[in-house]
Structure formats: C-alpha cells, structure tokens
C-alpha cells in the first residue's frame, strides 16, 4: 500500500494576508501609525533639551525605570526597541515588495510618464532610503555611541550636544528630518485611505492633519541641531 507523503498545506491566514497587495498595504499602514506615535512621543521628550541638562538627563533616567517594579530596569526601553525594529522592517519590506510588484505589473515603460500627485509622492522611495541610513547612524551615534567619540554613558544631554556640534552630523540630521516630513505628509494620507478612514467628507481634514503633523514634527526635530549650532543649547 503506497503511503501519501505529500506535505502540501494550506497557507495560513497571515500568509495569505501578507501575500496580498491589500495585506502589505495594511501592514505598512499599521506599522507607520505605530512609528508616527513613537515620533510624537520622542519629539516631546527631545524638546526637554531646551529646559537644560538637569531636566533632559532626568528624563533619560526616567525612561530606564518606566514600568518598575513590574518591569525590570530598562525592560520598557528594550520592548519599545523591539517593537520599533519590527515596525521598521515590516514597513520597509512591504514597501520594497509593493514596489517590485508594481514594476512587474508594467514591465515596459509608459510612452508618456505620468505626473505624480506631489513632490512627496515622487520622493517617497529616496526618502525611505535616507531615513533607513539615518536610523542606522542615529543608533550608532546616540544609542551605542560607536561613532560619537565624546559620548559618555548616562549623559544624554551632553551626548546630544556633542553629536550636533559636528556640522556634518547636524546637516545629515536636518536632511533626514526633511525627508521624514515628506514621508509623514504622504504616508499619513496613504495610511488613512488604506485603513478606511478616508472619505469625501473627511479628505480635506485628513490632508490638513497630514500637513500639520509633517510641519510640526519636522520643525521640532530640526530645532534641535539648529539650537546646538547656534549656541542656544550647549
């Protein structure tokens, strides 16, 4: 009697969802929303640098104790890091695969190139590359302190000032934040459409929220290196 050794299995729901264009867009939208919420919280924390070294360093110490005694020391930070890395990877992989799928769907170029809806739309891919490079540098600079020779563990205020004292680091940071603003402006709108929040009645309001979020976050983050370079924070 022959044995049926076939190992064919039905793909899981998660696999089917990820394999679809809708699933990838949803993964991008959800991971993008999580990262946006992090950016808002991160900016609010970073703006404490304008209140002096004492308050900013105290904020840095507080982050390591969030959740205690239920969580151990720095567990909250590590949980947040793992979630963010998962979101960044999911967002990037989904974006790349959707891009490849879009190219494969139209292998021959258009006779007349279509005009994109906005500058942000045209630069989403390059903006994503710039932001990916920036994330790697930012971790090496202020988390592991590998590329910041003046950094010292337990002194986030001094480390941030030491980082932005280098004009090329400040310039790279500003370029990355401009790319981030464009990414948020377009990404927020796309995420709203993907998650079903868009409608004719809400489109104008959503576009306004996207513009305001992009402007506030970009201006807030850019203010940090500008303040250091101008000597307002030292």
N, C-alpha and C positions, 0 to 999 in steps of 0.2 A: 504493500500500500504506500503510495507516494505521499510524502508529507508536504503540506503547503508551507513553504518557508518564506513567503512574501512578507516583507516588512512595511508594506505601504500603510501609511497612516494618514488620516485626515488632518490637514493643517489646523492648528489651534485658532481660536477666535482672534487672539492677539497677533498671530502670524498673518492671518487674513487681513486684519485691520492695517497692520504695518505695511503689507504688500500693496495696499490700495493707495491711490493718489489722495483720496479723502483722508485716509488714516495718517499719511505722512504730513498732510497739511494740518490736521488736528494736533498731531504730536508737536509740530513746530509752534502752533498757536499756544498750546498749554505750556510748553517749556518756555516760550517767550514771555508769557504772562508772569510765570514764576520769577524769571530773571528780572523783569521790569519791577516787580515788587521788591526784589532784593536791591536793585539800583536806587529806588526811592529811599529805602532804609539806610543804605550805605552812604548816600549823599547827606542825609540828615546827620548821621554820625560824623562824617568827614568835616562838615561845616563847624563842628565844635573846635576846630583848629583856630578859629577866629576869636575864641574865648581864652586862649592861652594854653601853655604846655600842661599846666596842672589839670585842667578840665579834660583835655584831649587824652592825656595819659591815663587819667582815672577812667575814662570811657573805654580805653583799650583793656584795662584790667578788668572792668566790669564784664566785657564780652566773654572773658575766660571763666567767669563764675555764673553765667546765666544757667538757670535750672538747678543749681545746687540747693539742697543736698540730694535731690532726686537724681540729678545727673552728676557725674564726676567732673572734676576740673577740666575745662576745655572740651568736654564732650559736645556741647552745643555748637561750638565752632566747627568741630570735625563733622558733625551731622550736616551742618549748613554747607560745608565744603563739598561733601559727597553729593548732596542734592544738586548743588550748582554745577559740579562737574558732569553729573548725569544729564542735566538740562542742556549744558553747552554741547556735549557730544550728540545728544538726540537732535538738537536744533541743527547742528552742523551737518550731520549725516543725512537727515531728512532733506535739508536744503540742497545738498550735493546730489542726492539721488533724484529729487524732483527736477533739478536742472538737467541731469543726464537724460531723464525720461522725456523732458521737453525737447531736447535736442534730437533724440532718437525718433520722436514723433514727426519731425520735419527735417529729414536729413539733408535736403537741398535748401540752400538759402533763398530767401524771398527775393523776387525781382526788384521790388521796392521795399526797403526796410521800413517797418512800422515805427512811427514815432512813439516813444514811451510816454506814459502819463505824466511823469515828473522826473526831476533830476535825481530824487531819492530812489526811484524805481530803477533808473539806469545804473546807479552806483551800489545797489544792494550787494552784489557779489563781491566787488572790490572792498566795500565797507566791511563785509564779513571777514575777508582775509586780513584786513588791517586790524580788526578787533581781535581775531584769533592770535595774531602775533603780539598784540598789546597784552592780552591776558597772560601769555607765557612770560613776557618781560615783567609785568606787574607782580607776578608771583615770585619771580627770581629777585626782584628788586626789594619788595616790602614784606614778603612772607618768609622766604628762605634767606633773604638778604645776601644772596650769592653775588649779585652784580652791584651792590651798594657798599663800597669799602668803608664808609663812615657810619654804617648802620650798627646799632647796638640793641641786643635783645631787651625787651621791656621798656623801650623808649620810643613809642610810635610817633610822637610829635617831632622829636629830633630826627628820626629816620625819614619822615616825610619831607622835612625841610632840607635835609642832606640830599635827598633824591632830586627835588626840584631846583636845587641850587645849580645843578648841571643843566645848562641851557638846552642841550640836545635831548635830554630826558623830558624836560618841560615841553619842548616843541613836539616830540613824539606823542606825549600825553594829550596835548591840545588837538593835534590832528586826529588822534583816535577818538576823542570826545566829539569832534565834529562829525566823524563817521558814525559814531553812536547816535547822535541826534537824528541824522538822516535815517538810520536804521529803525529807530523808535518811531519816527513820524510815519514811515511806510508800514513798518511791522505791526504797529498798533491797529492801524486801519485794516490790514490783511487779516490779523487775528480776530478782530471783531466780526468780519464777514464770515470767516471760517466757522466761528463758534455760534453763528446765528444771531448775533446782536445787531447786525446791520438791517436797516430798512429805510424806505424813502423818508419817513418821518424823523429818523434818528441820524441820517447820514451827515447832515451839516454839524450836528452836535458832536458826533464821533470824530469828524475831521478837526473840529476846534480843539477837542480834548487831546488828540494826537499832536497837533501843533504846539499846544501849551506844554504838554509833557516833554516833548522834544526840546523846546526852548528852555524850560526851567532846568531840566537835568543837564543839558549841555552847558548853560551859563553857570550853573552851580559847580559842576566839576571843573570847568575851565578856570573858575575864580581861584582855585587852589594854587596851581603853578604860577598864575599871574600875581597872586598875593606874595608868593615867595620871591619871585624875580624882581618885583617892585619894592621889596623890603618891608611890606606891610606885616608880614609874618616872618619871624626869624628866631 
